[in-house]
């Protein structure tokens, strides 16, 4: 009777009789099994890191900033653009409060602006830039239009950063 129950269990679990009853779960390679909710995909080089490797040096030399990236925040309803100042003189146009920055979604050509709060003002830093300090600009993302993996263009005055990939 135990042998019959064991064989039936093996048949239901997909384990052959040669494998025995010691392990009822099959080992499935990571590529073949489905991800569980909340589980991150296997590590692979980020597209944003590849963008940074190709274009980062240009912005460091010409604009005095190291582009850290752009990512969704506030449950995806805002986008945060981060950059590190390397040369305060060249990076000054990014912190100019007279210039209005925009993010343009390359797929839909929709421009997203910096929201202005009544008591706080614009959600960006406009203090004089300092070396090795990280600054940010927040952009509104109504309806979560821009999602991770989308390509965007950042426009701040004469600075135009094309092909940025949202993390």
Backbone as CSV, one residue per row, in Angstrom:
resi,resn,N_x,N_y,N_z,CA_x,CA_y,CA_z,C_x,C_y,C_z
1,UNK,0.828,-1.195,0.000,0.000,0.000,0.000,0.874,1.261,0.000
2,UNK,1.951,1.287,0.819,2.851,2.439,0.854,3.532,2.632,-0.489
3,UNK,3.869,1.523,-1.151,4.505,1.616,-2.456,3.552,2.224,-3.483
4,UNK,2.296,1.859,-3.434,1.300,2.396,-4.347,1.102,3.894,-4.113
5,UNK,1.040,4.325,-2.851,0.896,5.741,-2.528,2.138,6.509,-2.985
6,UNK,3.307,5.923,-2.798,4.553,6.553,-3.223,4.611,6.728,-4.731
7,UNK,4.228,5.727,-5.475,4.227,5.828,-6.934,3.212,6.851,-7.421
8,UNK,2.059,6.883,-6.779,1.046,7.865,-7.142,1.544,9.282,-6.865
9,UNK,2.210,9.472,-5.738,2.765,10.787,-5.394,3.834,11.189,-6.401
10,UNK,4.683,10.249,-6.805,5.714,10.541,-7.803,5.091,10.953,-9.121
11,UNK,4.037,10.288,-9.513,3.381,10.605,-10.769,2.759,11.999,-10.722
12,UNK,2.159,12.360,-9.603,1.533,13.678,-9.473,2.561,14.801,-9.436
13,UNK,3.708,14.559,-8.809,4.734,15.582,-8.674,5.692,15.621,-9.855
14,UNK,5.581,14.666,-10.755,6.456,14.668,-11.926,7.832,14.114,-11.640
15,UNK,7.998,13.360,-10.594,9.280,12.774,-10.251,9.257,11.330,-10.721
16,UNK,10.304,10.910,-11.401,10.334,9.521,-11.856,10.675,8.605,-10.690
17,UNK,10.386,7.317,-10.849,10.647,6.353,-9.776,12.133,6.251,-9.513
18,UNK,12.954,6.516,-10.529,14.404,6.440,-10.345,14.907,7.567,-9.456
19,UNK,14.212,8.712,-9.476,14.622,9.840,-8.638,14.325,9.577,-7.170
20,UNK,13.377,8.723,-6.899,13.036,8.409,-5.513,12.070,9.422,-4.939
21,UNK,11.727,9.205,-3.681,10.768,10.069,-3.002,11.432,11.091,-2.103
22,UNK,12.752,11.139,-2.095,13.444,12.007,-1.159,13.182,13.480,-1.449
23,UNK,13.052,13.865,-2.713,12.866,15.268,-3.061,11.618,15.422,-3.919
24,UNK,10.514,15.863,-3.340,9.295,15.999,-4.119,9.309,17.193,-5.072
25,UNK,10.218,18.176,-4.863,10.265,19.360,-5.726,11.373,19.197,-6.756
26,UNK,11.090,19.548,-7.971,12.108,19.500,-8.995,12.934,20.768,-8.931
27,UNK,14.194,20.653,-9.290,15.053,21.816,-9.370,14.922,22.372,-10.776
28,UNK,14.509,23.630,-10.863,14.292,24.271,-12.149,15.322,25.374,-12.294
29,UNK,16.019,25.447,-13.421,16.984,26.538,-13.607,16.310,27.900,-13.481
30,UNK,17.072,28.899,-13.035,16.527,30.238,-12.798,15.936,30.835,-14.075
31,UNK,16.527,30.513,-15.249,16.014,31.089,-16.490,14.657,30.490,-16.847
32,UNK,14.397,29.228,-16.475,13.180,28.549,-16.897,11.997,28.793,-15.959
33,UNK,12.263,29.109,-14.707,11.150,29.261,-13.773,10.602,30.680,-13.817
34,UNK,9.355,30.818,-13.416,8.716,32.131,-13.387,9.126,32.866,-12.128
35,UNK,9.203,34.198,-12.229,9.527,35.017,-11.063,8.314,35.125,-10.159
36,UNK,8.586,35.164,-8.881,7.530,35.389,-7.898,7.229,36.883,-7.843
37,UNK,6.031,37.288,-7.429,5.734,38.715,-7.301,6.708,39.375,-6.332
38,UNK,7.263,40.507,-6.736,8.206,41.239,-5.894,9.645,40.779,-6.064
39,UNK,9.873,39.674,-6.778,11.231,39.178,-6.983,11.853,39.923,-8.151
40,UNK,13.086,40.379,-7.980,13.769,41.124,-9.029,14.331,40.151,-10.062
41,UNK,14.447,40.582,-11.312,15.002,39.707,-12.337,16.481,39.446,-12.078
42,UNK,16.998,38.400,-12.705,18.414,38.074,-12.551,19.243,39.275,-12.982
43,UNK,20.373,39.483,-12.324,21.159,40.678,-12.588,21.694,40.655,-14.012
44,UNK,21.530,41.788,-14.679,22.072,41.992,-16.006,22.493,43.448,-16.074
45,UNK,23.371,43.799,-16.981,23.820,45.184,-17.030,22.656,46.114,-17.312
46,UNK,22.554,47.168,-16.547,21.468,48.127,-16.734,21.690,48.898,-18.030
47,UNK,20.599,49.185,-18.695,20.675,49.974,-19.922,21.164,51.379,-19.606
48,UNK,20.796,51.889,-18.422,21.233,53.229,-18.049,22.748,53.276,-17.827
49,UNK,23.325,52.182,-17.332,24.783,52.130,-17.160,25.478,52.139,-18.515
50,UNK,24.894,51.462,-19.490,25.458,51.465,-20.839,25.372,52.864,-21.443
51,UNK,24.249,53.563,-21.211,24.112,54.933,-21.698,25.184,55.808,-21.065
52,UNK,25.379,55.662,-19.766,26.360,56.468,-19.045,27.769,56.212,-19.570
53,UNK,28.080,54.962,-19.882,29.400,54.628,-20.403,29.634,55.282,-21.769
54,UNK,28.591,55.373,-22.597,28.734,55.954,-23.929,28.726,57.484,-23.923
55,UNK,27.859,58.087,-23.119,27.639,59.527,-23.205,28.106,60.325,-21.991
56,UNK,28.394,59.682,-20.895,28.699,60.381,-19.650,29.880,61.319,-19.743
57,UNK,30.930,60.908,-20.427,32.142,61.722,-20.519,31.878,63.046,-21.246
58,UNK,31.001,63.028,-22.233,30.659,64.261,-22.961,30.095,65.307,-22.007
59,UNK,29.154,64.907,-21.158,28.517,65.863,-20.239,29.458,66.270,-19.111
60,UNK,30.376,65.399,-18.749,31.373,65.766,-17.741,32.294,66.846,-18.285
61,UNK,32.757,66.680,-19.523,33.689,67.640,-20.116,33.020,68.954,-20.502
62,UNK,31.850,68.886,-21.134,31.231,70.091,-21.687,30.310,70.825,-20.727
63,UNK,29.658,70.119,-19.817,28.703,70.755,-18.919,29.111,70.683,-17.459
64,UNK,30.191,69.983,-17.144,30.689,69.932,-15.773,29.817,69.156,-14.812
65,UNK,29.034,68.191,-15.333,28.164,67.383,-14.479,28.324,65.902,-14.814
66,UNK,28.168,65.080,-13.803,28.118,63.634,-13.969,26.652,63.241,-13.835
67,UNK,26.078,62.701,-14.901,24.663,62.332,-14.900,24.508,61.045,-14.095
68,UNK,23.786,61.099,-12.996,23.549,59.909,-12.172,22.388,59.118,-12.745
69,UNK,21.314,59.793,-13.132,20.203,59.089,-13.750,18.867,59.737,-13.471
70,UNK,17.844,59.105,-14.012,16.472,59.565,-13.807,15.643,58.347,-13.430
71,UNK,14.821,58.509,-12.395,14.053,57.369,-11.896,12.708,57.840,-11.372
72,UNK,11.730,56.932,-11.384,10.426,57.308,-10.840,10.447,57.341,-9.319
73,UNK,9.752,58.299,-8.743,9.583,58.414,-7.290,8.110,58.726,-7.032
74,UNK,7.719,58.731,-5.777,6.338,59.035,-5.379,5.358,58.130,-6.114
75,UNK,5.607,56.829,-6.046,4.756,55.811,-6.684,4.645,55.993,-8.184
76,UNK,5.666,56.589,-8.794,5.683,56.758,-10.236,5.042,58.038,-10.734
77,UNK,4.498,58.850,-9.835,3.843,60.087,-10.252,4.815,61.250,-10.413
78,UNK,6.088,61.024,-10.126,7.125,62.029,-10.339,8.374,61.321,-10.839
79,UNK,9.227,62.069,-11.538,10.518,61.573,-11.992,11.594,62.424,-11.339
80,UNK,12.637,61.773,-10.835,13.730,62.492,-10.183,14.989,62.355,-11.030
81,UNK,15.508,63.480,-11.483,16.752,63.530,-12.240,17.862,63.943,-11.285
82,UNK,18.894,63.118,-11.166,20.014,63.396,-10.266,21.288,63.625,-11.071
83,UNK,22.092,64.580,-10.633,23.388,64.841,-11.266,24.365,65.342,-10.209
84,UNK,25.648,65.031,-10.427,26.721,65.468,-9.523,27.502,66.573,-10.233
85,UNK,27.760,67.665,-9.542,28.486,68.791,-10.111,29.987,68.528,-10.010
86,UNK,30.660,68.626,-11.157,32.113,68.481,-11.195,32.805,69.832,-11.402
87,UNK,32.166,70.698,-12.171,32.687,72.038,-12.434,31.544,73.034,-12.224
88,UNK,31.564,73.799,-11.121,30.446,74.699,-10.814,30.191,75.771,-11.879
89,UNK,31.223,76.219,-12.571,31.040,77.260,-13.581,30.261,76.706,-14.774
90,UNK,30.649,75.534,-15.252,29.962,74.924,-16.393,28.564,74.418,-16.022
91,UNK,28.377,74.008,-14.781,27.099,73.445,-14.345,26.090,74.506,-13.916
92,UNK,26.480,75.759,-13.866,25.594,76.825,-13.400,24.268,76.912,-14.161
93,UNK,24.221,76.688,-15.481,22.922,76.783,-16.175,21.872,75.784,-15.670
94,UNK,22.280,74.669,-15.109,21.306,73.704,-14.593,20.600,74.220,-13.350
95,UNK,21.237,75.089,-12.604,20.663,75.602,-11.363,20.077,77.001,-11.532
96,UNK,20.003,77.493,-12.760,19.447,78.826,-13.018,17.933,78.786,-12.867
97,UNK,17.391,79.569,-11.937,15.955,79.532,-11.671,15.131,80.190,-12.779
98,UNK,15.769,80.948,-13.670,15.051,81.588,-14.777,14.751,80.594,-15.907
99,UNK,15.509,79.522,-15.971,15.349,78.533,-17.040,14.386,77.444,-16.569
100,UNK,13.439,77.089,-17.421,12.448,76.062,-17.082,12.868,74.722,-17.683
101,UNK,13.183,73.730,-16.840,13.564,72.416,-17.356,12.346,71.575,-17.732
102,UNK,12.536,70.687,-18.714,11.489,69.777,-19.166,12.084,68.403,-19.409
103,UNK,11.257,67.391,-19.246,11.594,66.030,-19.669,10.600,65.685,-20.764
104,UNK,11.110,65.209,-21.893,10.246,64.848,-23.021,10.309,63.336,-23.199
105,UNK,9.156,62.687,-23.123,9.075,61.256,-23.365,9.269,61.024,-24.862
106,UNK,10.275,60.228,-25.233,10.593,60.056,-26.649,9.537,59.251,-27.397
107,UNK,8.772,58.413,-26.708,7.754,57.610,-27.386,6.524,58.436,-27.727
108,UNK,6.050,59.250,-26.779,4.811,60.004,-26.995,5.052,61.478,-27.286
109,UNK,6.299,61.948,-27.160,6.663,63.349,-27.360,5.943,64.276,-26.388
110,UNK,5.604,63.767,-25.215,4.946,64.558,-24.176,5.999,65.225,-23.306
111,UNK,5.838,66.521,-23.061,6.770,67.265,-22.221,6.244,67.302,-20.792
112,UNK,7.118,66.960,-19.843,6.773,66.994,-18.420,7.565,68.118,-17.767
113,UNK,6.889,68.960,-17.004,7.515,70.124,-16.389,7.759,69.892,-14.899
114,UNK,8.481,70.823,-14.313,8.731,70.808,-12.873,7.508,71.407,-12.187
115,UNK,6.871,70.652,-11.280,5.706,71.216,-10.604,6.117,72.305,-9.612
116,UNK,5.258,73.290,-9.442,5.500,74.372,-8.483,4.459,74.272,-7.381
117,UNK,4.922,74.107,-6.152,4.029,74.037,-5.000,3.784,75.453,-4.482
118,UNK,2.623,75.673,-3.934,2.230,77.013,-3.510,3.166,77.576,-2.441
119,UNK,3.464,76.808,-1.412,4.294,77.310,-0.316,5.777,76.989,-0.477
120,UNK,6.108,76.049,-1.337,7.489,75.578,-1.464,8.170,76.156,-2.692
121,UNK,7.433,76.323,-3.774,8.016,76.765,-5.035,8.284,75.560,-5.925
122,UNK,9.168,75.748,-6.910,9.500,74.658,-7.825,10.266,73.569,-7.097
123,UNK,10.021,72.335,-7.509,10.677,71.182,-6.876,12.005,70.893,-7.564
124,UNK,12.928,71.834,-7.382,14.283,71.689,-7.907,15.219,72.538,-7.080
125,UNK,16.496,72.250,-7.173,17.477,73.012,-6.416,18.049,74.105,-7.302
126,UNK,18.102,75.316,-6.773,18.623,76.439,-7.540,19.759,77.155,-6.806
127,UNK,20.316,76.558,-5.782,21.443,77.149,-5.062,22.682,77.120,-5.961
128,UNK,23.638,78.003,-5.724,24.868,77.960,-6.530,25.528,76.581,-6.410
129,UNK,25.942,76.006,-7.531,26.502,74.643,-7.494,27.837,74.576,-6.764
130,UNK,28.041,73.459,-6.068,29.295,73.193,-5.363,29.879,71.882,-5.893
131,UNK,31.189,71.779,-5.882,31.877,70.598,-6.408,31.514,69.354,-5.593
132,UNK,31.283,68.235,-6.302,30.985,66.909,-5.735,29.677,66.853,-4.942
133,UNK,28.821,67.791,-5.144,27.515,67.751,-4.501,26.486,67.235,-5.506
134,UNK,25.555,66.424,-5.025,24.522,65.856,-5.885,23.281,66.740,-5.802
135,UNK,22.765,67.112,-6.972,21.574,67.938,-7.078,20.469,67.139,-7.761
136,UNK,19.242,67.595,-7.611,18.120,66.894,-8.232,17.124,67.892,-8.805
137,UNK,16.335,67.388,-9.759,15.191,68.115,-10.295,14.041,67.115,-10.336
138,UNK,12.883,67.489,-9.800,11.710,66.624,-9.836,10.767,67.085,-10.944
139,UNK,10.256,66.132,-11.701,9.312,66.411,-12.783,8.003,65.697,-12.484
140,UNK,6.892,66.344,-12.768,5.591,65.699,-12.618,5.425,64.632,-13.690
141,UNK,4.801,63.526,-13.338,4.544,62.423,-14.271,3.075,62.014,-14.136
142,UNK,2.156,62.880,-14.594,0.733,62.590,-14.395,0.314,61.312,-15.100
143,UNK,-0.466,60.511,-14.392,-0.937,59.247,-14.957,0.167,58.230,-15.157
144,UNK,1.320,58.471,-14.559,2.486,57.579,-14.700,2.774,57.282,-16.172
145,UNK,2.789,58.330,-16.956,3.014,58.214,-18.389,4.381,57.597,-18.703
146,UNK,5.414,58.087,-18.027,6.772,57.577,-18.250,7.029,56.464,-17.247
147,UNK,7.434,55.312,-17.757,7.670,54.132,-16.922,9.137,53.734,-16.982
148,UNK,9.602,52.926,-16.035,10.987,52.452,-16.102,11.252,51.749,-17.432
149,UNK,12.400,52.063,-18.013,12.771,51.495,-19.300,12.500,52.441,-20.460
150,UNK,11.654,53.460,-20.251,11.372,54.434,-21.315,12.594,55.320,-21.538
151,UNK,12.721,55.811,-22.745,13.771,56.774,-23.075,13.168,58.176,-23.032
152,UNK,13.926,59.095,-22.436,13.468,60.478,-22.316,14.592,61.424,-22.724
153,UNK,14.211,62.666,-23.013,15.157,63.734,-23.309,14.971,64.807,-22.250
154,UNK,16.061,65.227,-21.642,16.023,66.288,-20.632,16.469,67.583,-21.298
155,UNK,15.689,68.651,-21.119,16.025,69.953,-21.695,16.059,70.965,-20.565
156,UNK,17.230,71.600,-20.387,17.388,72.683,-19.410,18.138,73.791,-20.128
157,UNK,17.408,74.794,-20.590,18.045,75.871,-21.355,18.665,75.319,-22.631
158,UNK,19.978,75.523,-22.802,20.679,75.021,-23.983,21.125,73.567,-23.822
159,UNK,21.101,73.062,-22.602,21.491,71.666,-22.361,20.383,70.750,-22.820
160,UNK,20.741,69.773,-23.627,19.774,68.787,-24.115,20.432,67.422,-23.982
161,UNK,19.864,66.581,-23.101,20.395,65.241,-22.862,19.398,64.254,-23.459
162,UNK,19.757,63.633,-24.564,18.862,62.733,-25.278,19.149,61.285,-24.934
163,UNK,18.115,60.468,-24.977,18.279,59.033,-24.818,18.452,58.549,-23.390
164,UNK,18.163,59.402,-22.408,18.251,58.947,-21.009,17.252,57.831,-20.774
165,UNK,17.666,56.803,-20.082,16.778,55.666,-19.816,16.324,55.732,-18.371
166,UNK,15.019,55.708,-18.168,14.445,55.777,-16.819,14.737,54.463,-16.114
167,UNK,15.339,54.550,-14.921,15.690,53.327,-14.148,14.476,52.689,-13.561
